[in-house]
Amino acid sequence: MHALLLSFGVIFVAELGDKSQLMALTFAARYKAVPILIGITVATAVVHACSVLLGAALGVALPTKAIAVAAGLAFLGFAAWTLRGDRLDEDEAAKADRGTRSAVIAAATAFFLAELGDKTMLATITLATKEGLVGTWLGSTVGMVAADGLAILVGQQLGARLPDRLIRFGAAGLFLVFGLVLLVEGLR
């Protein structure tokens, strides 16, 4: 349960203002919410399952203190990455906009490709080095789907009036706190 709640919180925060959340907003302008959420869920479940397995392998191979220090540094990096912000480039926006197949397939494909190497994938790998695998997978998947679901809901209701700067600073601050806690834990 600890792994599930921790992973949910970390990934939910990581997803705020992320490129895939921007994609969810884009898809929300064109498709109904349910098919988009199904596509996001399928893509996220697959990517995060791979992330958890990779994190578990790293967790077995590396000493605990080294993992905590590396995780702390990674979360500090995620804080900087979040402050920098994500933007959809023209090619990514075009992929999100032109989905001629079903919305589920379009969303699943776009989100799967967008998540490879993304900070939420890296955060899931980091969490899986120390936390329970099933809880980390379930929490990270639900956290991401919840954040993207929020983007879809907000995108459909409010359009482009999101306070992006406030969201970015809040998410970066939480990553900073997580990173510092992990560093202190690893260096003790």
C-alpha positions as CSV (number, residue, x, y, z in Angstrom):
1,M,0.0,0.0,0.0
2,H,2.9,2.4,0.8
3,A,4.4,1.8,-2.7
4,L,1.0,2.4,-4.3
5,L,0.3,5.7,-2.5
6,L,3.9,7.0,-2.9
7,S,4.0,6.1,-6.6
8,F,0.5,7.6,-7.2
9,G,1.6,10.9,-5.5
10,V,5.0,11.1,-7.2
11,I,3.7,10.3,-10.7
12,F,0.6,12.5,-10.4
13,V,2.9,15.4,-9.5
14,A,5.4,14.5,-12.3
15,E,2.6,14.4,-14.9
16,L,1.4,18.0,-14.0
17,G,2.5,20.2,-16.9
18,D,4.2,17.3,-18.7
19,K,4.2,16.8,-22.4
20,S,1.7,13.9,-22.2
21,Q,-0.7,16.0,-20.2
22,L,-0.4,18.6,-23.0
23,M,-1.2,15.8,-25.4
24,A,-4.3,14.9,-23.3
25,L,-5.5,18.5,-23.6
26,T,-5.0,18.3,-27.4
27,F,-6.9,15.0,-27.7
28,A,-9.7,16.4,-25.5
29,A,-10.3,19.1,-28.1
30,R,-11.0,16.4,-30.8
31,Y,-12.3,13.2,-29.1
32,K,-14.6,12.2,-26.3
33,A,-12.9,11.7,-22.9
34,V,-13.5,7.9,-22.4
35,P,-11.7,6.7,-25.5
36,I,-8.8,9.0,-24.7
37,L,-8.6,7.7,-21.1
38,I,-8.7,4.1,-22.3
39,G,-5.8,4.7,-24.7
40,I,-3.8,6.5,-22.0
41,T,-4.4,3.7,-19.5
42,V,-3.3,1.0,-21.9
43,A,-0.1,2.9,-23.0
44,T,0.7,3.8,-19.4
45,A,0.2,0.3,-18.0
46,V,2.6,-1.1,-20.6
47,V,5.3,1.5,-20.2
48,H,5.1,1.5,-16.4
49,A,5.2,-2.3,-16.3
50,C,8.5,-2.2,-18.2
51,S,9.7,0.6,-16.0
52,V,9.0,-1.3,-12.8
53,L,10.8,-4.4,-14.1
54,L,13.8,-2.4,-15.0
55,G,13.7,-0.6,-11.6
56,A,13.5,-4.0,-9.8
57,A,16.5,-5.3,-11.7
58,L,18.5,-2.2,-10.8
59,G,17.4,-2.4,-7.2
60,V,18.7,-6.0,-6.9
61,A,22.0,-5.1,-8.5
62,L,22.9,-1.9,-6.6
63,P,23.4,-1.2,-2.9
64,T,20.6,0.6,-1.0
65,K,22.5,3.8,-0.1
66,A,23.7,4.2,-3.6
67,I,20.1,3.8,-4.9
68,A,18.9,6.5,-2.4
69,V,21.6,9.0,-3.5
70,A,21.0,8.3,-7.2
71,A,17.2,8.6,-6.7
72,G,17.6,11.9,-4.8
73,L,19.8,13.3,-7.6
74,A,17.3,12.0,-10.1
75,F,14.4,13.8,-8.3
76,L,16.4,17.0,-8.2
77,G,16.9,16.6,-11.9
78,F,13.1,16.0,-12.3
79,A,12.6,19.3,-10.4
80,A,14.8,21.2,-12.9
81,W,13.1,19.4,-15.8
82,T,9.7,20.4,-14.5
83,L,10.7,24.0,-14.1
84,R,12.0,24.1,-17.6
85,G,8.6,22.8,-18.7
86,D,7.5,20.6,-21.6
87,R,6.1,21.7,-24.9
88,L,4.6,19.8,-27.8
89,D,6.7,20.3,-30.9
90,E,4.9,20.6,-34.2
91,D,5.3,16.9,-35.1
92,E,3.9,15.7,-31.8
93,A,1.0,18.1,-32.0
94,A,0.3,16.9,-35.5
95,K,0.3,13.3,-34.4
96,A,-2.2,14.1,-31.6
97,D,-4.4,16.1,-34.0
98,R,-4.6,13.8,-37.0
99,G,-5.6,10.5,-35.5
100,T,-7.7,9.1,-38.2
101,R,-8.2,5.7,-36.6
102,S,-10.1,5.2,-33.4
103,A,-9.4,7.6,-30.6
104,V,-8.2,4.7,-28.4
105,I,-5.6,3.6,-30.9
106,A,-4.5,7.1,-31.6
107,A,-4.2,8.0,-27.9
108,A,-2.5,4.7,-26.9
109,T,0.1,5.0,-29.7
110,A,0.8,8.7,-29.1
111,F,1.1,8.2,-25.3
112,F,3.2,5.1,-25.5
113,L,5.8,6.9,-27.7
114,A,5.6,10.1,-25.6
115,E,6.3,8.2,-22.4
116,L,9.4,6.4,-23.5
117,G,12.3,8.1,-21.7
118,D,9.9,10.7,-20.1
119,K,10.4,11.8,-16.5
120,T,7.4,9.8,-15.4
121,M,9.0,6.6,-16.8
122,L,12.3,7.5,-15.1
123,A,10.5,8.3,-11.8
124,T,8.7,4.9,-12.0
125,I,12.1,3.2,-12.5
126,T,13.5,5.1,-9.6
127,L,10.6,4.2,-7.3
128,A,10.7,0.5,-8.3
129,T,14.3,0.2,-7.1
130,K,13.1,0.6,-3.5
131,E,9.4,0.0,-3.4
132,G,7.0,-3.0,-4.0
133,L,6.7,-3.8,-7.7
134,V,2.9,-4.3,-8.0
135,G,2.2,-1.2,-5.8
136,T,4.6,0.9,-7.8
137,W,3.2,-0.2,-11.1
138,L,-0.4,0.3,-10.0
139,G,0.2,3.6,-8.2
140,S,2.3,5.0,-11.1
141,T,-0.3,4.0,-13.7
142,V,-3.3,5.3,-11.8
143,G,-1.4,8.5,-10.9
144,M,-0.6,9.2,-14.5
145,V,-4.1,8.4,-15.7
146,A,-5.6,10.6,-13.0
147,A,-3.4,13.5,-13.9
148,D,-4.1,13.1,-17.6
149,G,-7.8,12.6,-16.8
150,L,-7.7,15.9,-15.0
151,A,-6.1,17.5,-18.0
152,I,-8.9,16.1,-20.2
153,L,-11.6,17.4,-17.9
154,V,-10.0,20.8,-17.5
155,G,-9.2,21.0,-21.2
156,Q,-12.8,20.3,-22.1
157,Q,-14.1,22.8,-19.4
158,L,-11.6,25.6,-19.3
159,G,-9.7,25.5,-22.6
160,A,-6.3,27.1,-22.4
161,R,-6.8,29.1,-19.2
162,L,-4.6,26.8,-17.0
163,P,-2.1,28.6,-14.7
164,D,0.8,26.6,-16.3
165,R,3.5,28.6,-14.4
166,L,1.9,27.9,-11.0
167,I,1.6,24.2,-11.8
168,R,5.2,23.9,-13.0
169,F,6.6,25.6,-9.8
170,G,4.4,23.5,-7.5
171,A,5.4,20.3,-9.2
172,A,9.1,21.3,-9.2
173,G,8.9,22.2,-5.5
174,L,7.6,18.8,-4.6
175,F,10.3,17.0,-6.7
176,L,12.9,19.2,-4.9
177,V,11.5,18.0,-1.5
178,F,11.4,14.3,-2.6
179,G,15.0,14.7,-3.9
180,L,16.3,16.3,-0.7
181,V,14.7,13.7,1.5
182,L,16.1,10.8,-0.6
183,L,19.6,12.4,-0.6
184,V,19.5,12.9,3.2
185,E,18.4,9.2,3.6
186,G,21.1,8.0,1.3
187,L,23.9,10.0,2.9
188,R,23.1,9.2,6.5
